[in-house]
């Protein structure tokens, strides 16, 4: 392949190797590296002050390199952030992850990952740092939009799907490991969590991505049980690398991901990103001379990195990764599909929606958010698409010639009130922007102080609903919004999240019935914050308990405004003939679903498991499977789903093992987590 005289490695010759061959080639390349080249693999190639200034001007405009060795032609890590798409250049901007979580569509998420991988490769990257699977413990978390929801099973399935798609083309990284679900205090907070809660609630979705062979894991900024995640050998070595047999490498979150190089290396960090700083080559060599770290640790990190560089050499030819692929029509259509499937119809009293395009009507669209490009946070996850369709544009584009669309941004209240009495329908677009929630940057973003809309928005909704019976509220935001002050006053509510570059198109299609909404909530919408776990955005220490979200609601007997898994349709569905049986290492779940309405529709069926006579404290029910089905009016189909037997296990802290209890279980299947929506069948594990 090469000689020690410096002949460059022919990477194309390393395509399509099996696991054993990959290990052999990684070892062979490792033997060609000098000690200085080895330690260069373990930090970003950027210079803190020089490259840091460029990143402040526009973060990640170009791939961020680490471990490039020109002598041997080793490409190193070429990083691009996410998860809304590739942060580089002018890429396709998909809906935020929380919106895609509302689609409950793993096939769609895998196709999105495939498109992201193509666009990343086309722009020179080989590493996507955007499989964000932090569990949403409390909806006030500022970066809730970057993850898929509150449930560890749902998170794991969606994250694994994105991983599979991206890794058709490039390495993927799952982040932020672990217990990262606060923004303002992320650099200092110590999360106290017991071992069972850690394993079952906050790590299970990471294990799912490891099982999907994710190339890399990024450690979080916060502490877990007194140690920074990047200094935490229990997280990085004991659990990740030993218990889970993770073959990939660990990178730090940027800049403050670690505080001391010695502690990081000994904990299991392989690369500090994106600068030569606390794990710079000079500092690592100094630590090696002092005996604070070993050469075997350095070799182990290099093996892991080289192994993944070889494994993810593109299978396609270079002409498949051209700039014409970036924000191409195919990928934009995928963004539209994701936006359509992510919209959740929360309320539709008297079937107000969809609006009839064939009957002449006058519609007032009210609110500043209707006419601004509101696609989510402007921190590290920001994507720069070539264009954005706003809600107002989408409504106008889809409305048709018989509809008169009038817009007011609500600045002139008298004018707005006059409009309310002289139009047939009012569409109010309200919610949040990057200034309200997102990555904490000085006075912008961060964790939310309130889950309610602004008082001005609530007053506007209440006032207009008194003057017009046909008020439709469209909500934009990254997680749950409390609707209690006005929910009963309006007939229709849609949650569109931050819907990506074509979100306005999808909204228009749903409002006028071109698309039947099928989104389901991946989080609980509470009636009040009293129904949620304790949250203090300035906390230096906080305890994460076993219960949150719908599981906490069940435990305490609370009824949310909108339950986990909930979402209406323009048609109706009925469930029946539930059959559950064990088959080797799976539980097979078959159910008949009928479209009992008059419109073609897509339904997401959810499987929750109840544990009877369990030996330990367990949730009243918890999600363990889901599936989607398309049905014409009057049509009945059998949806075949399965539960992995290992997903029924709890973590026994006495034996430090996962245990599947030999007890009776109850499978609860239906369109949401709400008790009255579910039908059940029992089964036993002998």
N, C-alpha and C positions, 0 to 999 in steps of 0.2 A: 504493500500500500504506500509506504513512504520510508525514507531512511532518516537516521538521526542527523543527517547533514542539513535538514531543513526543507526538504522537498515537501510541497503542500499536499495535504490529504485530498484525495478525489472523493468528495462526499456523494456524488451521484452513484458511485460504485457500492455505496452502503445502503441503498434502498432495499426494502422488502426483506430484511433479515428477520429470522426468528429470534425468540428471547435469548436463547443460548448464544447465538451469533452476535447479538447486540452487546451482551456482556463481554464477550471475547474482544470485540472491536474497541469497546470503551477501555478495556484494560490495556490493549495495545497502544491506543492513543495516549493514555495516561503515562505509559512508559516513555513516551517521546517528549514529555513536558519537563522542563527544568523546574526546580522548586519555586523560583520566582514566577514562572508562568502558571504554576498550580495555584498560588495564592491570588494571582490576578483573576482567576476564575470566580473568586469568592466575594467580589464587590462590583458595583456598577462602575462603568468607565468614566462617568461624569465627574467634573471638578465642582465642588460645592459652590463656590462663589461665582465662578464663570457660568457654569451650566444652570445654576440655580436662578440667576437673573433671567436667562432665556426662558426658563420654565414659568417664571412669573408673568412674562409677556404673553405667552400662550403655552400652556401646559401640554406636553406630549404631542406637539405638532408633527414631530418626526419620531421614529422608534428610538427608545432609550436603551443603549447597549450595555452589556456586562460581559466581561470575560472574552472579548475578541482577541484572538491570537493570530496576527497576520502571518507570522513565520510559517505556521502550519495550515493556514487557511481555515482556522476554527472560527465560525461565524459568531459564536457567543449567543447570549440572550438578547433579543431585539424586542423590547417590551412595548405593548400598546395597552392602554387602559380601556375600561368599559363601565357598565354592562349594556348601555343602550345601543351599542354598536361600537365600531372602531373609532377611537378618539382622534386618530390621525386624519389629516386632510379634510375633505368634505365628503364624509361617508354617509351611508344610509342611517337615519335615526329611527330606530324602532321605539315603540312604547316602552316606558320604564319597566323594570322587572316586576314591580308590584302589579302593574296592568297585565303583563303577560302571565303572572301567577293567577289572575282572575280568569284567564282563558282555560286553565286546567288542561292544556293541550300539549302533551309531551312531544307528539310528532311535530307540531308547529314549532315548539321551542328548539327541537333538534334541527329543523330546517333553518331557523334563524341563526343558530350556531354555525351551520354550514356556510351561510352567507357572510357572517362575520369573519369566519376563517378565510374565505376567499378574499374579502376586502382587506384584511390584515396583511396577507401574503402579497397582494397586489401593491401595497404601499410599503413593503420592505420589512414588515414585522414577522417574527416567528413565534411570538409569545403573547397570549391574550390574558390580561390580568383582570378579567371581568366576570368570573363565575362567582357572583356575590350571593352567599347563602347564609348571611347572619339572620338568626331567628328574631322575629319581631316580638319582643316581650311586652312592649308598651307602644301604642300608636303615636305617642308624642316624639318618638325617636326621629331626628331630623333627616336621617338617610334611609328611612323606611322604604322610600321609592326604589332603592337599589336592590332590594331583596324581594322574594316571592310571596312572603306571608308569615303567618304565625305558627304553622304546624310543621314539625320536624319531618314527618313522612312526605308531605306535599313539597317541602323545600328540597328534600333529597331527590325526589323524582324529577323535579324541574331542573335542578342543578346538574344532575347526571345527564339529562337530555341535552342541555346546552354544551356540556363537556363533550359528549359524543359528536355533536355537530361541528364544533370548533376544531376538534382533534382529527377530523378528516383532512385538515390542512396545516395546523400549527398547534403548538403546546397551549394548554389552558391552565389557569391557576384558580383554585378555589380560595375564597377569602371571606372574612377576616377571622382567623382562627386564634382565639375562641372567645365566646361570651361577649361579643362586641355588639351592643345595641343601645348605646348612648353616644351622643355626639360631642356636646360641649365639654364634657369631662373625660373624653376618651384617652387623653394622655396621662391622666393621673388616677382615675378611679380604680379601686380594688374591688373586684367582683368576688364575693364569698359564695361558694356553692359546694354542696356535698357531692360525693363521688357518684352516687346513683343519678342525681339530677343532672350532673355534668354529662354523664355518658348517655342517658336516655333522651334528654331534652335538648342539650346544647351542642352535642357532638355527633349525634346519629346521622344527621344530614351530611356532615363532612365524611363520615365513613361511607355513605352511599356514593359519594363522588370518588373516593379512593377506590371503591369496588369498580367504578366505571373507568379506572386507570387514569385519573386526572394527573397531569404531568407535574404539577407543583401545588404547594400550599403556601399562602401568605399569612404570616403571623400578625395578630392585632396589636394595637398600641397599649391597651389596658392591661392591668394586672389580673391574674386569677389566683385566688387564695394566697395573696401576698407577693407573688412574683410576676414581673412583666412577662407577657406571653412570649416575647423573644428571648427571655432568660429562663424559660420554664421547661426543665427537662421532663417533667411528668407529661406535659402536653406534647412536646415535640419528639421526644425519644421514647419514653415508656409507652405512650398510647399510639402515637402516629407511626413511628418507625418500627417499633417492636410488636405491640399488640396487633396493629393493623397491617404490618408488613408492607408499609408504603415504600415504593421503589423510586419515587420521584425526589425532588429537592424542595427545600424550604427557603423562601425569600422573605425578607422583611417588608413590612409596610414602609412607606417612604419617609426618609429623614429621621423620624423619631421612633422607628420601629424597634430599635435596640438602643441601649444606653452605654453598654460596655462590650467590646468585642470578645473578651475572654469569656464572659458569661454566655454570650450568644453562641459561640462555637461549641462550648461545652454542653449547652442545652440542646443543640441540634440544628441551628441555623446554618444554611449552606451559602447563601448570597445576601449581602447587604445591598439594598437598592435605595436610590439610583447613583450614589456617589461613592468615591473612595473616601471613607471617613473612619468610622470606628472599627471597621474590618478592612481597612486599607492594606495593600500588600506590605507596606513598611511596618505597620503595627502587628500584622499577623506573624511576620518573620521575627519580630522582637519578642512576641509572646512565645513563639516556638523555641527561641534561644534560651528563654528563661524557664522553659519547661511547663508553662501555663497551659499550652495546648500541645497536641502531638502531631507528628507528620501523618500518622494513620488517619486522624480526624480530617486533615486536609485532603488526603487521598480519597477518603470516603465521600467527601463533598464533591470532589472532582469527578469521581466515578458516576455519581448520581446525575450530575449536570451533563456529562458527556453521553451517558446512556440515553437521556431524553433528547439531546440534540440529534443523535443517530436515529432514534425511534421515530421522530417526527420530521425526518427529511420528507419533503412533499412527494407524494406518489404521482401527482400530475406533472405534466411538462410545464416549463416556465411560461409558455404562451397562454396557459389557462389562467395566469395571474397577471392580467394587464389592467391598466387604469380604466379601461372601458367597463370593467366589472364593478367599479366603485360607484355606488348609487345608480346602478343600472336599473332598467325597467323591471326586470324580474325581482330584484331585491326590494324595490319600492312597492311592488304588488304584495310582497310578503309583509312589508310594514303596514299596508292597508289591511290585509287579512288579520294581522295581530291586533290592530286597533279595533276592528269590527268585533273580534271575539273577546276582547277585554272589557267592552262596555257592559256595565251591570245595570239592569233595569230594577231599581229598588222599589218603585211604586208606580202603579198605573190604574188609578181609580176609574171605574166606569169605562175602561178601555179607551182612555183619551188618546193614547198613542196606538198605532202610528197615525200621523196626520194624513189626510186625504189630499193628494196632489191634484186630483181631478175636479175638485170643488174650489171655486175662487175664494181665497181667504187673505186676510191681512194679518201678518205676524210681526210683532215687535220683538227684537232681540236686544236685551238689556244687559249691561255690565262691561266694565273695562276688559275683563278677561276674554270676552267674546272676540275681541279684535287685536289681541297681542299674540306673539309667538311664544307660547307657554309650554315648553316641552320638558321642563324639569330643572334640576339643579345645574348651576354653572360652576361647580367645583371640578374635581378630578374626573367625574363621569360625563362631563359635557361632550356632546357630539355636535359637529358643525355640518348639518346637512345642506345640500344646495338650495333648498327652499323649504318652507313650512306652510301648510294649509291651516289657517285659523278656524275656530268654530264658525265665525260669521261667514267666512269664505265658503266653507263646506256647506252651510245651510243655503246660501245663495246659489251655489253651483248645482245642488241637488233639488232645490225646491220646485223648479219648473215654471213655466210661463204664467200660470194662473195664480201664483202666489206673489203677493206684494210684501217684500221684506223691508222693514224699517229698523234702523239701528240707533241706539242712544247709549252712551257710556255711563249714564246715570248721574252725570254732573249737574244737570238742571232738573231738580226734583219736580217742579211744576210741569215741565214738559213731559217728564216720564209719567206723571199721574194722568195727564191729558191723553197720552198714548194708550194707557191702560183701559180707558173707557171707550176707545175708538178702534180697537183691534180685536180680532177674533181669538188670537192666542198670544201669550207672552212666554218667551224663552229667556230665563235669567241664567246667565253663566257666572258662577261664583266659585270661590275657593282660594287657592294659595299659589304662590310663585316661589322662585329660588330665594327671594328675600325673607320668606316666612319659614322655610324648612330646607334643609340640605346640609352640605358640608359646612362646618362652622368656620367662617372667614370674617373675622372682625365683627362688624355689626350685622352682617348678612348671614342667612341660613341658620344652622344649628337646630337644636331641639325646639319643638313648639311649646309655647307657654299655655296655649289653649287648644282644645280639639273642636271648639266652636268656630263657626264663621265669624268674620268681623261683625260687630254690632250694626254697622251701617248696612251690611248685606242682609243680616237677619231682619232688620227693620224694613228694608226694601221689599223682601219677600212677603212679610206680613202685610205691609201696606198694599202692595199690588194684588195680593190674593183676596183682599177685601173688595177690590174694584173689578176684578175679573176672575171668573170661575175656571178659566183654562190656563193656569200658570204651570209651566214646566220648568223645574230647576235642574240645571246641568252643573254638576260638581267636578272641579278639577283639584287634584291633590295627590299626595304620595301615600296616604294611609287613611285611617278612619276619621270621619267627621261626625260630630254630634249634631243631630238634626232636631232634637226635642223641641226647641222653641217654636218651630214652624212646620214640622213634619206633617201634622194633621191638617194643616191649612191649605196644602197644595195637593192636587190630584196626581202629579207625575214627578218622579225624581230619577235622574240618570247619573251614575258615577262613571266618568270617563278617564279619571286619573290624569297623568301626563301622557298624552296619547301618541307622541311621536310626530314625525314630519307630515303624515297624512291623517292625523287625528280628526281634523275638521271634516274631511271627506267621509270618514266612518260615522261621525256624529250625524251629518246630514242624511246619510243612507239609513241610519236607524230611525231618526225622527220621522222620515217619510215612508218607512216600511220597505225600502229596497232590501234592507237586511233585517232579519229577525234577531234581536239581541240574545246572546247565550252565555254571557259572562256570569261567573259565580264568585262571591266574595272569598278571598283567601285570608281574610281577617274578620274578626267580630267588629261590628259597629255598635258601640255601647250606648246606653241611654245617658249615662253620666260617668265621670271618672271614678266614682265610688265603686264601680263594677270592675275596676282594673287594678293591677298590682301597684304598689307604691312606686313613685317615680320622682326623682329630684335631679334635675339636669346639672346641678353644681356639686353633686355628691362626690366625696373622696372615697367613700366606701359604701357598698350596697350589697344586700343579700339577694341572690336570685333563687327563688323557690321552685318547687316542682310544678306548680300550677300557674297558668296564665291563660288569656284568651278564652276560647269556648270551654276548655276544660275547667278553668276557674269558675266560669259562669255556671256550669253544670254542678260543680262541687258545692257552690254557695246558693244554688237554687235561684239564680238571677235570670231574668229574661232580657236579652239585648234588644236594641231597636231593630237591628238586622243581624241574623245569626251567621256564623261561619258557614260557607258553602251556599249561601242564599243568592238567588237571582231569578227574576221573573222572565217570561217570554211572551211573545204575541200569540202563542198557542198554549195549550195545556197538555200535561202528560200524566199518565197513570202507571202505577207499578203493580206487578202481581207475579205469582208463581215463582217465588224465591226458592232456589234449590242450592244447598251448600253441602259439599262433600270433600273429604280429604283425599289427596292424590300424591303419594310420596311426600315430597318436601313442600307441597303447595296445598292451599285450600282453594278449591274451585267454587266460584260464586256465579250462578246464572240467574238472570232475572228478565222477565218480560216487561217491556216498556211500550206503551201505546200513546201515539199522538192523538189526543181526544179533541183537538181543536180543528181549526180550518186553515192553518198556515203551516208550511214546511218549517221544521225547526230542528235544532241541535240541542241535545240534553246531556248533562254531565251527571252520572250516577255516582254516588259516594258510598263507600263501605266503612262503617264504624264498627269497632269490636268492643263488646262488653265482657268483662271477666267475672265469672261466677265462682264464689268461694275461693277467691285468690288469697294467697298467704301474705301478701304485701299490699300496701296502699297503692291503688292504681286509679286512673281516671274512670269516671262513670262510663265514658266511651271515648275511643280515640280512632282517628282516621287511619286506615290500613290499606286502602285501595280506592281507585276510582277509574271510570271509563267513560267514553263519549260515544254517542250514537246519533245518526241522522234519520229523521222520520218524516214521511209525507203524512198529510192529514188522514186520519183513520188507520194508519199503518201500525202494525205491531211487530217488533223484532225482539229476539233474545240477545241480551248483552252478556257476553262471557268475560268475566274478570277473574283475577286470582290474587290470593294473598300468599306471600312467602311465609312459610312456617317460622322462619327465624325472626320475622318482624313482630311476632307475638311475644317475644322474650322480654324479660326484665333483667336488669343488672343486679346480681346478688353480690353485695359488698363483703359478705363473709367469705365466699369462695372466690371472689373476683372473676366470676364467670357469668355469662348470659344463660338464663334459665327459661325454657318454655314449659310452663306448668301443665301437668296432666290433669286438667280440669275441664268443666263444661264452659263453652264460650257461646256468645250470642252475636251473630252477624246482623247488623242493622243497616238497611240499604234504602236510599232515597235521594231526593234532590237537594237536601241541605242537612245540616246537623240538628235541625229543630226536631224535637221528639215526635210531634204529630205528623211529620213528613216521612217517617221511617217505618218500614215493615221489617220483621225479624224472623230468623230461623236459627235454631241452636245446633251446635256440633260439639263433639268431644275430641280431645287429644288423648289417646289411650297411653 
